[in-house]
């Protein structure tokens, strides 16, 4: 798995990590950490992380913590603006 992710980052110079878990201690933080350690000199833009909402114990009214298209699109635009 790591070889595939790092190969893609080295090829594109960019990385956006999106996942449904909360930002704090989510699996995306582990992915971000490995990419930062292994591909630092290949990155052309800061890594963007799009996560679920940080909620204490309940779900939002729509029943989903997934970041949604608008938030993912914002992260993708941010990582491409530094081209």
PDB file with one MODEL, atoms N, CA, C and O in Angstrom:
MODEL        1
ATOM      1  N   UNK A   1       0.816  -1.192   0.000  1.00  0.00           N
ATOM      2  CA  UNK A   1       0.000   0.000   0.000  1.00  0.00           C
ATOM      3  C   UNK A   1       0.863   1.261   0.000  1.00  0.00           C
ATOM      4  O   UNK A   1       0.610   2.184  -0.774  1.00  0.00           O
ATOM      5  N   UNK A   2       1.875   1.306   0.859  1.00  0.00           N
ATOM      6  CA  UNK A   2       2.687   2.515   0.955  1.00  0.00           C
ATOM      7  C   UNK A   2       3.441   2.792  -0.333  1.00  0.00           C
ATOM      8  O   UNK A   2       3.595   3.945  -0.733  1.00  0.00           O
ATOM      9  N   UNK A   3       3.913   1.728  -0.985  1.00  0.00           N
ATOM     10  CA  UNK A   3       4.624   1.920  -2.252  1.00  0.00           C
ATOM     11  C   UNK A   3       3.731   2.588  -3.290  1.00  0.00           C
ATOM     12  O   UNK A   3       4.180   3.471  -4.020  1.00  0.00           O
ATOM     13  N   UNK A   4       2.467   2.169  -3.357  1.00  0.00           N
ATOM     14  CA  UNK A   4       1.525   2.734  -4.324  1.00  0.00           C
ATOM     15  C   UNK A   4       1.260   4.198  -4.029  1.00  0.00           C
ATOM     16  O   UNK A   4       1.273   5.028  -4.938  1.00  0.00           O
ATOM     17  N   UNK A   5       1.018   4.523  -2.757  1.00  0.00           N
ATOM     18  CA  UNK A   5       0.737   5.908  -2.371  1.00  0.00           C
ATOM     19  C   UNK A   5       1.949   6.790  -2.651  1.00  0.00           C
ATOM     20  O   UNK A   5       1.820   7.854  -3.257  1.00  0.00           O
ATOM     21  N   UNK A   6       3.113   6.354  -2.215  1.00  0.00           N
ATOM     22  CA  UNK A   6       4.323   7.163  -2.400  1.00  0.00           C
ATOM     23  C   UNK A   6       4.685   7.309  -3.871  1.00  0.00           C
ATOM     24  O   UNK A   6       5.173   8.361  -4.283  1.00  0.00           O
ATOM     25  N   UNK A   7       4.456   6.285  -4.658  1.00  0.00           N
ATOM     26  CA  UNK A   7       4.710   6.370  -6.096  1.00  0.00           C
ATOM     27  C   UNK A   7       3.834   7.448  -6.739  1.00  0.00           C
ATOM     28  O   UNK A   7       4.300   8.225  -7.573  1.00  0.00           O
ATOM     29  N   UNK A   8       2.573   7.482  -6.343  1.00  0.00           N
ATOM     30  CA  UNK A   8       1.653   8.489  -6.874  1.00  0.00           C
ATOM     31  C   UNK A   8       2.075   9.900  -6.459  1.00  0.00           C
ATOM     32  O   UNK A   8       2.047  10.825  -7.270  1.00  0.00           O
ATOM     33  N   UNK A   9       2.464  10.057  -5.198  1.00  0.00           N
ATOM     34  CA  UNK A   9       2.885  11.376  -4.716  1.00  0.00           C
ATOM     35  C   UNK A   9       4.153  11.813  -5.432  1.00  0.00           C
ATOM     36  O   UNK A   9       4.280  12.981  -5.799  1.00  0.00           O
ATOM     37  N   UNK A  10       5.075  10.917  -5.634  1.00  0.00           N
ATOM     38  CA  UNK A  10       6.314  11.270  -6.339  1.00  0.00           C
ATOM     39  C   UNK A  10       6.035  11.674  -7.788  1.00  0.00           C
ATOM     40  O   UNK A  10       6.701  12.551  -8.338  1.00  0.00           O
ATOM     41  N   UNK A  11       5.050  11.026  -8.390  1.00  0.00           N
ATOM     42  CA  UNK A  11       4.693  11.322  -9.783  1.00  0.00           C
ATOM     43  C   UNK A  11       3.978  12.667  -9.907  1.00  0.00           C
ATOM     44  O   UNK A  11       4.252  13.428 -10.835  1.00  0.00           O
ATOM     45  N   UNK A  12       3.068  12.964  -8.986  1.00  0.00           N
ATOM     46  CA  UNK A  12       2.250  14.174  -9.099  1.00  0.00           C
ATOM     47  C   UNK A  12       2.772  15.345  -8.279  1.00  0.00           C
ATOM     48  O   UNK A  12       2.490  16.501  -8.594  1.00  0.00           O
ATOM     49  N   UNK A  13       3.532  15.051  -7.230  1.00  0.00           N
ATOM     50  CA  UNK A  13       4.009  16.104  -6.341  1.00  0.00           C
ATOM     51  C   UNK A  13       2.951  16.610  -5.388  1.00  0.00           C
ATOM     52  O   UNK A  13       3.147  17.624  -4.717  1.00  0.00           O
ATOM     53  N   UNK A  14       1.813  15.901  -5.322  1.00  0.00           N
ATOM     54  CA  UNK A  14       0.693  16.367  -4.511  1.00  0.00           C
ATOM     55  C   UNK A  14       0.029  15.220  -3.780  1.00  0.00           C
ATOM     56  O   UNK A  14       0.148  14.058  -4.169  1.00  0.00           O
ATOM     57  N   UNK A  15      -0.691  15.573  -2.686  1.00  0.00           N
ATOM     58  CA  UNK A  15      -1.402  14.553  -1.923  1.00  0.00           C
ATOM     59  C   UNK A  15      -2.593  15.183  -1.210  1.00  0.00           C
ATOM     60  O   UNK A  15      -2.455  16.187  -0.511  1.00  0.00           O
ATOM     61  N   UNK A  16      -3.763  14.577  -1.397  1.00  0.00           N
ATOM     62  CA  UNK A  16      -4.963  14.937  -0.642  1.00  0.00           C
ATOM     63  C   UNK A  16      -5.441  13.661   0.031  1.00  0.00           C
ATOM     64  O   UNK A  16      -5.688  12.657  -0.637  1.00  0.00           O
ATOM     65  N   UNK A  17      -5.571  13.698   1.355  1.00  0.00           N
ATOM     66  CA  UNK A  17      -6.050  12.556   2.125  1.00  0.00           C
ATOM     67  C   UNK A  17      -7.459  12.878   2.596  1.00  0.00           C
ATOM     68  O   UNK A  17      -7.665  13.856   3.315  1.00  0.00           O
ATOM     69  N   UNK A  18      -8.430  12.065   2.198  1.00  0.00           N
ATOM     70  CA  UNK A  18      -9.821  12.272   2.621  1.00  0.00           C
ATOM     71  C   UNK A  18     -10.317  11.002   3.295  1.00  0.00           C
ATOM     72  O   UNK A  18     -10.157   9.899   2.772  1.00  0.00           O
ATOM     73  N   UNK A  19     -10.922  11.176   4.468  1.00  0.00           N
ATOM     74  CA  UNK A  19     -11.505  10.023   5.156  1.00  0.00           C
ATOM     75  C   UNK A  19     -12.608  10.489   6.088  1.00  0.00           C
ATOM     76  O   UNK A  19     -12.685  11.666   6.439  1.00  0.00           O
ATOM     77  N   UNK A  20     -13.459   9.555   6.483  1.00  0.00           N
ATOM     78  CA  UNK A  20     -14.646   9.877   7.265  1.00  0.00           C
ATOM     79  C   UNK A  20     -14.367  10.080   8.751  1.00  0.00           C
ATOM     80  O   UNK A  20     -15.159  10.717   9.446  1.00  0.00           O
ATOM     81  N   UNK A  21     -13.274   9.558   9.236  1.00  0.00           N
ATOM     82  CA  UNK A  21     -12.962   9.680  10.662  1.00  0.00           C
ATOM     83  C   UNK A  21     -12.654  11.131  11.022  1.00  0.00           C
ATOM     84  O   UNK A  21     -12.477  11.976  10.145  1.00  0.00           O
ATOM     85  N   UNK A  22     -12.595  11.404  12.312  1.00  0.00           N
ATOM     86  CA  UNK A  22     -12.270  12.756  12.758  1.00  0.00           C
ATOM     87  C   UNK A  22     -10.831  13.106  12.402  1.00  0.00           C
ATOM     88  O   UNK A  22     -10.011  12.224  12.148  1.00  0.00           O
ATOM     89  N   UNK A  23     -10.541  14.381  12.386  1.00  0.00           N
ATOM     90  CA  UNK A  23      -9.197  14.847  12.026  1.00  0.00           C
ATOM     91  C   UNK A  23      -8.168  14.384  13.057  1.00  0.00           C
ATOM     92  O   UNK A  23      -7.084  13.930  12.688  1.00  0.00           O
ATOM     93  N   UNK A  24      -8.495  14.495  14.329  1.00  0.00           N
ATOM     94  CA  UNK A  24      -7.564  14.138  15.396  1.00  0.00           C
ATOM     95  C   UNK A  24      -7.464  12.618  15.509  1.00  0.00           C
ATOM     96  O   UNK A  24      -8.473  11.937  15.691  1.00  0.00           O
ATOM     97  N   UNK A  25      -6.274  12.102  15.403  1.00  0.00           N
ATOM     98  CA  UNK A  25      -5.984  10.673  15.540  1.00  0.00           C
ATOM     99  C   UNK A  25      -6.660   9.790  14.498  1.00  0.00           C
ATOM    100  O   UNK A  25      -6.831   8.592  14.724  1.00  0.00           O
ATOM    101  N   UNK A  26      -7.040  10.354  13.380  1.00  0.00           N
ATOM    102  CA  UNK A  26      -7.632   9.554  12.311  1.00  0.00           C
ATOM    103  C   UNK A  26      -6.561   8.813  11.526  1.00  0.00           C
ATOM    104  O   UNK A  26      -5.376   9.134  11.620  1.00  0.00           O
ATOM    105  N   UNK A  27      -6.986   7.818  10.749  1.00  0.00           N
ATOM    106  CA  UNK A  27      -6.033   7.054   9.950  1.00  0.00           C
ATOM    107  C   UNK A  27      -5.343   7.938   8.912  1.00  0.00           C
ATOM    108  O   UNK A  27      -4.206   7.675   8.519  1.00  0.00           O
ATOM    109  N   UNK A  28      -6.031   8.974   8.476  1.00  0.00           N
ATOM    110  CA  UNK A  28      -5.430   9.897   7.513  1.00  0.00           C
ATOM    111  C   UNK A  28      -4.159  10.541   8.038  1.00  0.00           C
ATOM    112  O   UNK A  28      -3.256  10.859   7.264  1.00  0.00           O
ATOM    113  N   UNK A  29      -4.083  10.735   9.342  1.00  0.00           N
ATOM    114  CA  UNK A  29      -2.870  11.308   9.940  1.00  0.00           C
ATOM    115  C   UNK A  29      -1.682  10.375   9.748  1.00  0.00           C
ATOM    116  O   UNK A  29      -0.555  10.828   9.545  1.00  0.00           O
ATOM    117  N   UNK A  30      -1.937   9.077   9.812  1.00  0.00           N
ATOM    118  CA  UNK A  30      -0.861   8.101   9.572  1.00  0.00           C
ATOM    119  C   UNK A  30      -0.406   8.154   8.121  1.00  0.00           C
ATOM    120  O   UNK A  30       0.793   8.128   7.841  1.00  0.00           O
ATOM    121  N   UNK A  31      -1.356   8.227   7.205  1.00  0.00           N
ATOM    122  CA  UNK A  31      -1.011   8.329   5.779  1.00  0.00           C
ATOM    123  C   UNK A  31      -0.204   9.597   5.546  1.00  0.00           C
ATOM    124  O   UNK A  31       0.839   9.565   4.893  1.00  0.00           O
ATOM    125  N   UNK A  32      -0.689  10.712   6.081  1.00  0.00           N
ATOM    126  CA  UNK A  32       0.000  11.981   5.931  1.00  0.00           C
ATOM    127  C   UNK A  32       1.423  11.904   6.477  1.00  0.00           C
ATOM    128  O   UNK A  32       2.358  12.422   5.866  1.00  0.00           O
ATOM    129  N   UNK A  33       1.579  11.261   7.620  1.00  0.00           N
ATOM    130  CA  UNK A  33       2.897  11.145   8.241  1.00  0.00           C
ATOM    131  C   UNK A  33       3.869  10.368   7.359  1.00  0.00           C
ATOM    132  O   UNK A  33       5.009  10.792   7.167  1.00  0.00           O
ATOM    133  N   UNK A  34       3.427   9.241   6.824  1.00  0.00           N
ATOM    134  CA  UNK A  34       4.300   8.437   5.964  1.00  0.00           C
ATOM    135  C   UNK A  34       4.651   9.203   4.690  1.00  0.00           C
ATOM    136  O   UNK A  34       5.805   9.196   4.262  1.00  0.00           O
ATOM    137  N   UNK A  35       3.673   9.857   4.086  1.00  0.00           N
ATOM    138  CA  UNK A  35       3.938  10.629   2.868  1.00  0.00           C
ATOM    139  C   UNK A  35       4.935  11.742   3.165  1.00  0.00           C
ATOM    140  O   UNK A  35       5.864  11.967   2.389  1.00  0.00           O
ATOM    141  N   UNK A  36       4.750  12.435   4.279  1.00  0.00           N
ATOM    142  CA  UNK A  36       5.667  13.515   4.647  1.00  0.00           C
ATOM    143  C   UNK A  36       7.087  12.986   4.855  1.00  0.00           C
ATOM    144  O   UNK A  36       8.054  13.613   4.422  1.00  0.00           O
ATOM    145  N   UNK A  37       7.213  11.829   5.522  1.00  0.00           N
ATOM    146  CA  UNK A  37       8.530  11.256   5.781  1.00  0.00           C
ATOM    147  C   UNK A  37       9.200  10.735   4.507  1.00  0.00           C
ATOM    148  O   UNK A  37      10.397  10.937   4.305  1.00  0.00           O
ATOM    149  N   UNK A  38       8.437  10.076   3.664  1.00  0.00           N
ATOM    150  CA  UNK A  38       9.008   9.400   2.494  1.00  0.00           C
ATOM    151  C   UNK A  38       9.102  10.285   1.247  1.00  0.00           C
ATOM    152  O   UNK A  38       9.949  10.044   0.386  1.00  0.00           O
ATOM    153  N   UNK A  39       8.253  11.297   1.140  1.00  0.00           N
ATOM    154  CA  UNK A  39       8.142  12.052  -0.111  1.00  0.00           C
ATOM    155  C   UNK A  39       8.343  13.556   0.062  1.00  0.00           C
ATOM    156  O   UNK A  39       7.981  14.327  -0.827  1.00  0.00           O
ATOM    157  N   UNK A  40       8.904  13.981   1.170  1.00  0.00           N
ATOM    158  CA  UNK A  40       9.012  15.413   1.467  1.00  0.00           C
ATOM    159  C   UNK A  40       9.596  16.205   0.301  1.00  0.00           C
ATOM    160  O   UNK A  40       9.034  17.231  -0.082  1.00  0.00           O
ATOM    161  N   UNK A  41      10.682  15.763  -0.256  1.00  0.00           N
ATOM    162  CA  UNK A  41      11.370  16.515  -1.306  1.00  0.00           C
ATOM    163  C   UNK A  41      10.646  16.442  -2.643  1.00  0.00           C
ATOM    164  O   UNK A  41      10.968  17.204  -3.555  1.00  0.00           O
ATOM    165  N   UNK A  42       9.681  15.546  -2.780  1.00  0.00           N
ATOM    166  CA  UNK A  42       8.907  15.429  -4.023  1.00  0.00           C
ATOM    167  C   UNK A  42       7.632  16.270  -3.996  1.00  0.00           C
ATOM    168  O   UNK A  42       7.017  16.489  -5.040  1.00  0.00           O
ATOM    169  N   UNK A  43       7.232  16.739  -2.821  1.00  0.00           N
ATOM    170  CA  UNK A  43       5.985  17.494  -2.709  1.00  0.00           C
ATOM    171  C   UNK A  43       6.124  18.892  -3.299  1.00  0.00           C
ATOM    172  O   UNK A  43       7.085  19.605  -3.013  1.00  0.00           O
ATOM    173  N   UNK A  44       5.156  19.273  -4.123  1.00  0.00           N
ATOM    174  CA  UNK A  44       5.130  20.606  -4.715  1.00  0.00           C
ATOM    175  C   UNK A  44       4.106  21.499  -4.030  1.00  0.00           C
ATOM    176  O   UNK A  44       4.012  22.686  -4.344  1.00  0.00           O
ATOM    177  N   UNK A  45       3.338  20.942  -3.099  1.00  0.00           N
ATOM    178  CA  UNK A  45       2.325  21.691  -2.360  1.00  0.00           C
ATOM    179  C   UNK A  45       2.130  21.002  -1.014  1.00  0.00           C
ATOM    180  O   UNK A  45       2.420  19.813  -0.880  1.00  0.00           O
ATOM    181  N   UNK A  46       1.645  21.731  -0.023  1.00  0.00           N
ATOM    182  CA  UNK A  46       1.372  21.085   1.271  1.00  0.00           C
ATOM    183  C   UNK A  46       0.317  19.998   1.126  1.00  0.00           C
ATOM    184  O   UNK A  46      -0.594  20.117   0.306  1.00  0.00           O
ATOM    185  N   UNK A  47       0.435  18.963   1.904  1.00  0.00           N
ATOM    186  CA  UNK A  47      -0.561  17.890   1.902  1.00  0.00           C
ATOM    187  C   UNK A  47      -1.859  18.453   2.458  1.00  0.00           C
ATOM    188  O   UNK A  47      -1.853  19.160   3.466  1.00  0.00           O
ATOM    189  N   UNK A  48      -2.970  18.140   1.806  1.00  0.00           N
ATOM    190  CA  UNK A  48      -4.278  18.563   2.272  1.00  0.00           C
ATOM    191  C   UNK A  48      -4.968  17.383   2.935  1.00  0.00           C
ATOM    192  O   UNK A  48      -4.909  16.260   2.434  1.00  0.00           O
ATOM    193  N   UNK A  49      -5.620  17.637   4.058  1.00  0.00           N
ATOM    194  CA  UNK A  49      -6.344  16.587   4.775  1.00  0.00           C
ATOM    195  C   UNK A  49      -7.795  17.017   4.925  1.00  0.00           C
ATOM    196  O   UNK A  49      -8.082  18.069   5.496  1.00  0.00           O
ATOM    197  N   UNK A  50      -8.709  16.198   4.410  1.00  0.00           N
ATOM    198  CA  UNK A  50     -10.140  16.466   4.488  1.00  0.00           C
ATOM    199  C   UNK A  50     -10.747  15.337   5.308  1.00  0.00           C
ATOM    200  O   UNK A  50     -10.655  14.167   4.936  1.00  0.00           O
ATOM    201  N   UNK A  51     -11.370  15.702   6.432  1.00  0.00           N
ATOM    202  CA  UNK A  51     -11.841  14.677   7.363  1.00  0.00           C
ATOM    203  C   UNK A  51     -13.302  14.896   7.737  1.00  0.00           C
ATOM    204  O   UNK A  51     -13.924  15.894   7.372  1.00  0.00           O
ATOM    205  N   UNK A  52     -13.817  13.930   8.472  1.00  0.00           N
ATOM    206  CA  UNK A  52     -15.153  14.083   9.023  1.00  0.00           C
ATOM    207  C   UNK A  52     -15.148  15.165  10.086  1.00  0.00           C
ATOM    208  O   UNK A  52     -14.093  15.642  10.505  1.00  0.00           O
ATOM    209  N   UNK A  53     -16.337  15.541  10.515  1.00  0.00           N
ATOM    210  CA  UNK A  53     -16.457  16.559  11.544  1.00  0.00           C
ATOM    211  C   UNK A  53     -16.007  16.003  12.890  1.00  0.00           C
ATOM    212  O   UNK A  53     -16.220  14.826  13.183  1.00  0.00           O
ATOM    213  N   UNK A  54     -15.398  16.831  13.690  1.00  0.00           N
ATOM    214  CA  UNK A  54     -15.000  16.425  15.029  1.00  0.00           C
ATOM    215  C   UNK A  54     -16.200  16.638  15.953  1.00  0.00           C
ATOM    216  O   UNK A  54     -16.526  17.765  16.325  1.00  0.00           O
ATOM    217  N   UNK A  55     -16.836  15.550  16.306  1.00  0.00           N
ATOM    218  CA  UNK A  55     -18.050  15.606  17.125  1.00  0.00           C
ATOM    219  C   UNK A  55     -17.853  14.796  18.392  1.00  0.00           C
ATOM    220  O   UNK A  55     -17.209  13.748  18.357  1.00  0.00           O
ATOM    221  N   UNK A  56     -18.393  15.260  19.507  1.00  0.00           N
ATOM    222  CA  UNK A  56     -18.184  14.528  20.751  1.00  0.00           C
ATOM    223  C   UNK A  56     -18.824  13.146  20.774  1.00  0.00           C
ATOM    224  O   UNK A  56     -18.129  12.165  21.039  1.00  0.00           O
ATOM    225  N   UNK A  57     -20.117  13.033  20.508  1.00  0.00           N
ATOM    226  CA  UNK A  57     -20.747  11.720  20.607  1.00  0.00           C
ATOM    227  C   UNK A  57     -21.890  11.503  19.627  1.00  0.00           C
ATOM    228  O   UNK A  57     -22.401  10.386  19.542  1.00  0.00           O
ATOM    229  N   UNK A  58     -22.303  12.495  18.903  1.00  0.00           N
ATOM    230  CA  UNK A  58     -23.473  12.343  18.039  1.00  0.00           C
ATOM    231  C   UNK A  58     -23.138  12.613  16.577  1.00  0.00           C
ATOM    232  O   UNK A  58     -22.082  13.161  16.259  1.00  0.00           O
ATOM    233  N   UNK A  59     -24.035  12.228  15.711  1.00  0.00           N
ATOM    234  CA  UNK A  59     -23.865  12.438  14.285  1.00  0.00           C
ATOM    235  C   UNK A  59     -24.535  13.747  13.883  1.00  0.00           C
ATOM    236  O   UNK A  59     -25.457  14.194  14.566  1.00  0.00           O
ATOM    237  N   UNK A  60     -24.095  14.375  12.786  1.00  0.00           N
ATOM    238  CA  UNK A  60     -24.792  15.556  12.299  1.00  0.00           C
ATOM    239  C   UNK A  60     -26.200  15.177  11.818  1.00  0.00           C
ATOM    240  O   UNK A  60     -26.516  13.998  11.659  1.00  0.00           O
ATOM    241  N   UNK A  61     -27.019  16.173  11.595  1.00  0.00           N
ATOM    242  CA  UNK A  61     -28.420  15.930  11.252  1.00  0.00           C
ATOM    243  C   UNK A  61     -28.592  15.103   9.981  1.00  0.00           C
ATOM    244  O   UNK A  61     -29.594  14.403   9.837  1.00  0.00           O
ATOM    245  N   UNK A  62     -27.636  15.172   9.059  1.00  0.00           N
ATOM    246  CA  UNK A  62     -27.763  14.380   7.829  1.00  0.00           C
ATOM    247  C   UNK A  62     -27.256  12.946   8.023  1.00  0.00           C
ATOM    248  O   UNK A  62     -27.317  12.148   7.088  1.00  0.00           O
ATOM    249  N   UNK A  63     -26.759  12.605   9.211  1.00  0.00           N
ATOM    250  CA  UNK A  63     -26.353  11.240   9.526  1.00  0.00           C
ATOM    251  C   UNK A  63     -24.991  10.839   9.005  1.00  0.00           C
ATOM    252  O   UNK A  63     -24.636   9.663   9.085  1.00  0.00           O
ATOM    253  N   UNK A  64     -24.210  11.768   8.475  1.00  0.00           N
ATOM    254  CA  UNK A  64     -22.917  11.412   7.909  1.00  0.00           C
ATOM    255  C   UNK A  64     -21.833  12.331   8.437  1.00  0.00           C
ATOM    256  O   UNK A  64     -22.048  13.531   8.606  1.00  0.00           O
ATOM    257  N   UNK A  65     -20.679  11.767   8.694  1.00  0.00           N
ATOM    258  CA  UNK A  65     -19.527  12.590   9.062  1.00  0.00           C
ATOM    259  C   UNK A  65     -18.577  12.754   7.878  1.00  0.00           C
ATOM    260  O   UNK A  65     -17.570  13.454   7.984  1.00  0.00           O
ATOM    261  N   UNK A  66     -18.893  12.112   6.748  1.00  0.00           N
ATOM    262  CA  UNK A  66     -18.000  12.176   5.589  1.00  0.00           C
ATOM    263  C   UNK A  66     -17.841  13.626   5.130  1.00  0.00           C
ATOM    264  O   UNK A  66     -18.802  14.394   5.173  1.00  0.00           O
ATOM    265  N   UNK A  67     -16.644  14.008   4.696  1.00  0.00           N
ATOM    266  CA  UNK A  67     -16.374  15.401   4.371  1.00  0.00           C
ATOM    267  C   UNK A  67     -17.209  15.993   3.238  1.00  0.00           C
ATOM    268  O   UNK A  67     -17.410  17.207   3.229  1.00  0.00           O
ATOM    269  N   UNK A  68     -17.691  15.229   2.311  1.00  0.00           N
ATOM    270  CA  UNK A  68     -18.535  15.762   1.246  1.00  0.00           C
ATOM    271  C   UNK A  68     -17.758  16.379   0.097  1.00  0.00           C
ATOM    272  O   UNK A  68     -16.579  16.708   0.223  1.00  0.00           O
ATOM    273  N   UNK A  69     -18.444  16.527  -1.020  1.00  0.00           N
ATOM    274  CA  UNK A  69     -17.811  16.982  -2.254  1.00  0.00           C
ATOM    275  C   UNK A  69     -17.235  18.384  -2.159  1.00  0.00           C
ATOM    276  O   UNK A  69     -16.143  18.634  -2.668  1.00  0.00           O
ATOM    277  N   UNK A  70     -17.940  19.296  -1.522  1.00  0.00           N
ATOM    278  CA  UNK A  70     -17.467  20.685  -1.466  1.00  0.00           C
ATOM    279  C   UNK A  70     -16.142  20.795  -0.716  1.00  0.00           C
ATOM    280  O   UNK A  70     -15.236  21.500  -1.159  1.00  0.00           O
ATOM    281  N   UNK A  71     -16.026  20.106   0.415  1.00  0.00           N
ATOM    282  CA  UNK A  71     -14.782  20.181   1.191  1.00  0.00           C
ATOM    283  C   UNK A  71     -13.638  19.489   0.477  1.00  0.00           C
ATOM    284  O   UNK A  71     -12.505  19.968   0.527  1.00  0.00           O
ATOM    285  N   UNK A  72     -13.907  18.367  -0.191  1.00  0.00           N
ATOM    286  CA  UNK A  72     -12.865  17.684  -0.959  1.00  0.00           C
ATOM    287  C   UNK A  72     -12.430  18.569  -2.131  1.00  0.00           C
ATOM    288  O   UNK A  72     -11.236  18.684  -2.409  1.00  0.00           O
ATOM    289  N   UNK A  73     -13.385  19.188  -2.814  1.00  0.00           N
ATOM    290  CA  UNK A  73     -13.057  20.073  -3.937  1.00  0.00           C
ATOM    291  C   UNK A  73     -12.199  21.251  -3.485  1.00  0.00           C
ATOM    292  O   UNK A  73     -11.276  21.651  -4.195  1.00  0.00           O
ATOM    293  N   UNK A  74     -12.492  21.805  -2.319  1.00  0.00           N
ATOM    294  CA  UNK A  74     -11.694  22.912  -1.792  1.00  0.00           C
ATOM    295  C   UNK A  74     -10.251  22.473  -1.550  1.00  0.00           C
ATOM    296  O   UNK A  74      -9.318  23.212  -1.866  1.00  0.00           O
ATOM    297  N   UNK A  75     -10.060  21.277  -0.995  1.00  0.00           N
ATOM    298  CA  UNK A  75      -8.705  20.760  -0.747  1.00  0.00           C
ATOM    299  C   UNK A  75      -7.970  20.500  -2.065  1.00  0.00           C
ATOM    300  O   UNK A  75      -6.787  20.816  -2.192  1.00  0.00           O
ATOM    301  N   UNK A  76      -8.666  19.930  -3.031  1.00  0.00           N
ATOM    302  CA  UNK A  76      -8.039  19.673  -4.336  1.00  0.00           C
ATOM    303  C   UNK A  76      -7.624  20.983  -5.002  1.00  0.00           C
ATOM    304  O   UNK A  76      -6.539  21.072  -5.575  1.00  0.00           O
ATOM    305  N   UNK A  77      -8.474  21.985  -4.928  1.00  0.00           N
ATOM    306  CA  UNK A  77      -8.138  23.285  -5.512  1.00  0.00           C
ATOM    307  C   UNK A  77      -6.938  23.894  -4.812  1.00  0.00           C
ATOM    308  O   UNK A  77      -6.065  24.467  -5.464  1.00  0.00           O
ATOM    309  N   UNK A  78      -6.881  23.778  -3.492  1.00  0.00           N
ATOM    310  CA  UNK A  78      -5.763  24.347  -2.731  1.00  0.00           C
ATOM    311  C   UNK A  78      -4.443  23.680  -3.089  1.00  0.00           C
ATOM    312  O   UNK A  78      -3.421  24.356  -3.203  1.00  0.00           O
ATOM    313  N   UNK A  79      -4.450  22.389  -3.264  1.00  0.00           N
ATOM    314  CA  UNK A  79      -3.199  21.688  -3.563  1.00  0.00           C
ATOM    315  C   UNK A  79      -2.745  21.963  -5.010  1.00  0.00           C
ATOM    316  O   UNK A  79      -1.552  21.884  -5.302  1.00  0.00           O
ATOM    317  N   UNK A  80      -3.664  22.278  -5.897  1.00  0.00           N
ATOM    318  CA  UNK A  80      -3.301  22.555  -7.290  1.00  0.00           C
ATOM    319  C   UNK A  80      -2.911  24.009  -7.525  1.00  0.00           C
ATOM    320  O   UNK A  80      -2.225  24.298  -8.506  1.00  0.00           O
ATOM    321  N   UNK A  81      -3.321  24.929  -6.668  1.00  0.00           N
ATOM    322  CA  UNK A  81      -3.020  26.343  -6.868  1.00  0.00           C
ATOM    323  C   UNK A  81      -1.530  26.668  -6.772  1.00  0.00           C
ATOM    324  O   UNK A  81      -1.092  27.717  -7.243  1.00  0.00           O
ATOM    325  N   UNK A  82      -0.769  25.795  -6.179  1.00  0.00           N
ATOM    326  CA  UNK A  82       0.667  26.035  -6.037  1.00  0.00           C
ATOM    327  C   UNK A  82       1.471  25.494  -7.210  1.00  0.00           C
ATOM    328  O   UNK A  82       2.697  25.403  -7.134  1.00  0.00           O
ATOM    329  N   UNK A  83       0.786  25.132  -8.299  1.00  0.00           N
ATOM    330  CA  UNK A  83       1.460  24.545  -9.463  1.00  0.00           C
ATOM    331  C   UNK A  83       2.361  25.560 -10.130  1.00  0.00           C
ATOM    332  O   UNK A  83       3.011  25.247 -11.128  1.00  0.00           O
TER     333      UNK A  83
ENDMDL
END
